[in-house]
């Protein structure tokens, strides 16, 4: 395996790429996220940071230098527009990336179900 792409630069995506390197994976690792900043902690953002009690750099799960030091390519501000599993490709707005393994760590949003009627 030569290239692992992780889609979703939240806590799960950041943990995944760090674990790959800590486990000794030596191939290419790319972390793709739609937001323009490195992975950050969500709860402190809504509390400490927005209230002015915390600086932005303290929000990041790891310093941006971590990714460079561990040869992890950050594709921030990039939106995945499609996945071709048969061709093993991820399409971004402006280019297509090939992968050997793909991790989808995009999270989810709750969906309300209609109330049951008896």
Backbone as CSV, one residue per row, in Angstrom:
resi,resn,N_x,N_y,N_z,CA_x,CA_y,CA_z,C_x,C_y,C_z
1,UNK,0.852,-1.163,0.000,0.000,0.000,0.000,0.903,1.233,0.000
2,UNK,0.607,2.148,-0.924,1.474,3.317,-1.069,0.829,4.623,-0.648
3,UNK,-0.502,4.760,-0.779,-1.138,6.045,-0.488,-2.468,5.841,0.228
4,UNK,-2.572,6.441,1.416,-3.814,6.427,2.178,-4.366,7.849,2.176
5,UNK,-5.617,7.992,1.790,-6.305,9.277,1.849,-7.348,9.197,2.947
6,UNK,-7.358,10.208,3.810,-8.359,10.321,4.865,-9.203,11.550,4.546
7,UNK,-10.494,11.345,4.349,-11.422,12.437,4.068,-12.112,12.803,5.367
8,UNK,-11.920,14.042,5.798,-12.505,14.524,7.044,-11.408,14.924,8.009
9,UNK,-11.195,16.225,8.172,-10.099,16.720,9.008,-10.599,17.131,10.387
10,UNK,-11.441,16.290,10.969,-11.883,16.488,12.347,-11.017,15.638,13.265
11,UNK,-11.512,15.397,14.457,-10.742,14.634,15.436,-10.468,13.206,14.961
12,UNK,-11.441,12.556,14.335,-11.241,11.181,13.860,-10.190,11.136,12.748
13,UNK,-10.272,12.055,11.792,-9.299,12.086,10.703,-7.896,12.372,11.205
14,UNK,-7.767,13.348,12.106,-6.462,13.691,12.663,-5.874,12.514,13.441
15,UNK,-6.708,11.824,14.199,-6.246,10.654,14.952,-5.806,9.538,14.016
16,UNK,-6.547,9.350,12.946,-6.230,8.287,11.992,-4.855,8.490,11.360
17,UNK,-4.584,9.703,10.873,-3.286,9.923,10.210,-2.141,9.817,11.200
18,UNK,-2.348,10.274,12.440,-1.310,10.147,13.462,-1.049,8.681,13.782
19,UNK,-2.123,7.887,13.893,-1.970,6.453,14.184,-1.247,5.725,13.056
20,UNK,-1.555,6.097,11.817,-0.852,5.482,10.681,0.655,5.663,10.818
21,UNK,1.070,6.889,11.105,2.510,7.157,11.250,3.082,6.484,12.492
22,UNK,2.349,6.525,13.605,2.839,5.887,14.832,2.952,4.379,14.684
23,UNK,2.130,3.794,13.819,2.179,2.350,13.585,3.256,1.968,12.570
24,UNK,3.941,2.968,12.013,5.041,2.678,11.096,4.703,2.722,9.624
25,UNK,3.496,3.162,9.252,3.158,3.259,7.833,4.068,4.285,7.173
26,UNK,4.753,3.870,6.105,5.743,4.737,5.461,5.283,5.298,4.122
27,UNK,4.098,4.921,3.661,3.598,5.431,2.389,3.101,6.860,2.512
28,UNK,2.512,7.359,1.436,1.948,8.706,1.428,0.661,8.737,2.235
29,UNK,0.476,9.805,2.997,-0.733,10.012,3.781,-1.246,11.413,3.464
30,UNK,-2.515,11.498,3.077,-3.138,12.779,2.760,-4.401,12.930,3.592
31,UNK,-4.524,14.067,4.269,-5.700,14.396,5.066,-6.428,15.538,4.373
32,UNK,-7.681,15.292,3.983,-8.465,16.281,3.246,-9.565,16.833,4.146
33,UNK,-9.650,18.167,4.197,-10.696,18.817,4.980,-11.223,20.051,4.282
34,UNK,-12.504,20.295,4.408,-13.132,21.439,3.746,-12.789,22.758,4.436
35,UNK,-12.497,22.715,5.713,-12.187,23.952,6.428,-10.744,24.381,6.138
36,UNK,-10.459,25.680,6.218,-9.128,26.183,5.862,-8.086,26.081,6.978
37,UNK,-8.421,25.473,8.099,-7.499,25.368,9.234,-7.276,23.896,9.585
38,UNK,-6.151,23.599,10.251,-5.897,22.211,10.668,-6.968,21.715,11.636
39,UNK,-7.049,20.400,11.832,-8.051,19.833,12.741,-7.999,20.497,14.119
40,UNK,-9.184,20.802,14.648,-9.265,21.492,15.930,-10.349,20.877,16.807
41,UNK,-10.287,21.226,18.087,-11.248,20.731,19.066,-12.550,21.503,18.932
42,UNK,-13.647,20.811,18.777,-14.926,21.496,18.597,-15.496,22.079,19.902
43,UNK,-15.619,21.321,21.009,-16.229,21.915,22.213,-15.529,23.184,22.707
44,UNK,-14.181,23.224,22.803,-13.568,24.479,23.259,-13.839,25.648,22.319
45,UNK,-14.047,25.362,21.033,-14.347,26.445,20.096,-15.627,27.153,20.525
46,UNK,-16.624,26.371,20.891,-17.910,26.968,21.227,-17.916,27.581,22.622
47,UNK,-16.895,27.338,23.389,-16.875,27.863,24.756,-15.702,28.828,24.930
48,UNK,-14.540,28.303,25.208,-13.377,29.134,25.541,-12.929,30.086,24.461
49,UNK,-12.824,29.606,23.248,-12.304,30.447,22.166,-13.251,31.591,21.834
50,UNK,-14.518,31.291,21.662,-15.482,32.330,21.303,-15.702,33.330,22.436
51,UNK,-15.433,32.920,23.670,-15.560,33.834,24.805,-14.268,34.618,25.042
52,UNK,-13.228,34.311,24.265,-11.965,35.028,24.410,-11.041,34.470,25.466
53,UNK,-11.359,33.297,26.011,-10.537,32.700,27.062,-9.434,31.796,26.521
54,UNK,-9.408,31.567,25.202,-8.459,30.627,24.607,-7.998,31.180,23.259
55,UNK,-6.708,31.024,22.963,-6.191,31.469,21.669,-6.451,30.397,20.610
56,UNK,-6.454,30.815,19.348,-6.764,29.892,18.249,-5.780,28.724,18.196
57,UNK,-4.497,28.978,18.412,-3.517,27.890,18.313,-3.746,26.805,19.356
58,UNK,-4.389,27.115,20.467,-4.685,26.100,21.489,-5.861,25.208,21.088
59,UNK,-6.613,25.624,20.071,-7.727,24.803,19.597,-7.260,23.604,18.783
60,UNK,-6.129,23.758,18.088,-5.670,22.716,17.173,-5.343,21.433,17.931
61,UNK,-5.755,20.302,17.366,-5.489,19.009,18.000,-3.995,18.723,18.055
62,UNK,-3.295,19.147,17.021,-1.836,19.044,16.949,-1.350,20.304,16.247
63,UNK,-0.139,20.749,16.574,0.369,21.918,15.849,0.525,21.592,14.363
64,UNK,0.390,22.592,13.521,0.497,22.356,12.075,1.839,21.734,11.721
65,UNK,2.875,22.045,12.494,4.204,21.479,12.242,4.220,19.956,12.386
66,UNK,3.316,19.393,13.203,3.244,17.939,13.371,3.046,17.240,12.036
67,UNK,2.149,17.780,11.221,1.825,17.144,9.946,3.029,17.166,9.005
68,UNK,3.725,18.279,8.957,4.921,18.376,8.115,6.019,17.450,8.627
69,UNK,6.232,17.426,9.933,7.276,16.583,10.535,7.007,15.097,10.301
70,UNK,5.755,14.719,10.166,5.383,13.314,9.964,5.003,13.018,8.516
71,UNK,5.361,13.927,7.634,5.143,13.755,6.190,3.685,13.416,5.866
72,UNK,2.788,14.196,6.465,1.362,14.066,6.211,0.940,15.283,5.394
73,UNK,0.391,15.047,4.222,-0.050,16.141,3.367,-1.423,16.621,3.816
74,UNK,-1.517,17.904,4.163,-2.795,18.506,4.515,-3.388,19.159,3.277
75,UNK,-4.604,18.811,2.957,-5.343,19.447,1.856,-6.514,20.173,2.488
76,UNK,-6.218,21.331,3.079,-7.229,22.110,3.777,-7.952,23.015,2.795
77,UNK,-9.190,23.324,3.094,-9.996,24.139,2.194,-10.343,23.404,0.912
78,UNK,-10.285,22.082,0.961,-10.577,21.239,-0.213,-11.833,20.423,0.048
79,UNK,-12.734,20.457,-0.878,-13.995,19.724,-0.754,-13.964,18.513,-1.698
80,UNK,-14.291,17.353,-1.168,-14.403,16.154,-1.994,-15.743,16.221,-2.723
81,UNK,-15.683,16.144,-4.042,-16.908,16.237,-4.842,-17.372,14.879,-5.350
82,UNK,-16.516,13.864,-5.240,-16.903,12.533,-5.684,-15.846,11.508,-5.342
83,UNK,-16.269,10.263,-5.314,-15.368,9.137,-5.067,-15.681,8.075,-6.101
84,UNK,-14.651,7.613,-6.782,-14.788,6.508,-7.725,-14.061,5.320,-7.097
85,UNK,-14.806,4.487,-6.383,-14.207,3.371,-5.660,-13.565,2.364,-6.606
86,UNK,-14.167,2.122,-7.762,-13.610,1.154,-8.718,-12.246,1.617,-9.235
87,UNK,-12.113,2.911,-9.493,-10.843,3.461,-9.996,-9.912,3.874,-8.857
88,UNK,-10.404,3.798,-7.616,-9.651,4.225,-6.435,-9.187,5.672,-6.573
89,UNK,-10.178,6.543,-6.784,-9.886,7.964,-6.951,-10.868,8.816,-6.151
90,UNK,-10.341,9.923,-5.657,-11.135,10.930,-4.959,-11.080,12.183,-5.815
91,UNK,-12.267,12.740,-6.115,-12.323,13.956,-6.913,-12.501,15.161,-6.006
92,UNK,-11.652,16.147,-6.217,-11.762,17.431,-5.536,-12.274,18.440,-6.548
93,UNK,-12.486,19.663,-6.120,-12.965,20.696,-7.046,-12.066,20.848,-8.260
94,UNK,-10.749,20.780,-8.061,-9.822,21.102,-9.144,-8.952,19.952,-9.609
95,UNK,-8.996,18.817,-8.935,-8.126,17.704,-9.326,-8.660,16.376,-8.818
96,UNK,-8.018,15.320,-9.264,-8.361,13.958,-8.853,-7.134,13.326,-8.222
97,UNK,-7.322,12.675,-7.070,-6.232,12.001,-6.365,-6.482,10.503,-6.360
98,UNK,-5.436,9.731,-6.573,-5.532,8.270,-6.511,-5.138,7.795,-5.123
99,UNK,-5.703,6.672,-4.711,-5.406,6.114,-3.392,-5.340,4.599,-3.465
100,UNK,-4.680,4.024,-2.469,-4.688,2.577,-2.278,-5.674,2.196,-1.182
101,UNK,-5.838,3.103,-0.200,-6.815,2.900,0.873,-7.467,4.239,1.160
102,UNK,-8.767,4.198,1.442,-9.539,5.413,1.694,-10.239,5.278,3.031
103,UNK,-10.129,6.325,3.844,-10.824,6.384,5.131,-11.801,7.550,5.066
104,UNK,-13.060,7.270,5.338,-14.067,8.325,5.395,-14.324,8.642,6.863
105,UNK,-13.884,9.822,7.279,-14.008,10.251,8.673,-14.717,11.603,8.719
106,UNK,-15.834,11.666,8.022,-16.522,12.941,7.850,-17.519,13.262,8.951
107,UNK,-17.754,12.347,9.853,-18.743,12.594,10.893,-20.145,12.434,10.340
108,UNK,-21.104,12.947,11.077,-22.486,12.818,10.646,-23.323,13.928,11.254
109,UNK,-24.515,14.024,10.795,-25.488,14.962,11.353,-26.728,14.159,11.712
110,UNK,-27.307,14.418,12.871,-28.505,13.662,13.248,-29.673,14.004,12.329
111,UNK,-30.473,13.018,12.067,-31.663,13.211,11.240,-32.878,12.826,12.076
112,UNK,-33.801,13.744,12.187,-35.009,13.468,12.960,-35.916,12.529,12.189
113,UNK,-36.403,11.534,12.880,-37.348,10.596,12.294,-38.760,11.049,12.641
114,UNK,-39.692,10.752,11.777,-41.076,11.139,12.105,-41.534,10.398,13.362
115,UNK,-42.369,11.066,14.118,-42.889,10.454,15.339,-43.732,9.237,14.976
116,UNK,-43.595,8.219,15.773,-44.379,7.000,15.544,-45.844,7.275,15.883
117,UNK,-46.705,6.767,15.062,-48.153,6.910,15.340,-48.731,5.537,15.609
118,UNK,-49.443,5.438,16.663,-50.067,4.156,17.028,-51.537,4.218,16.895
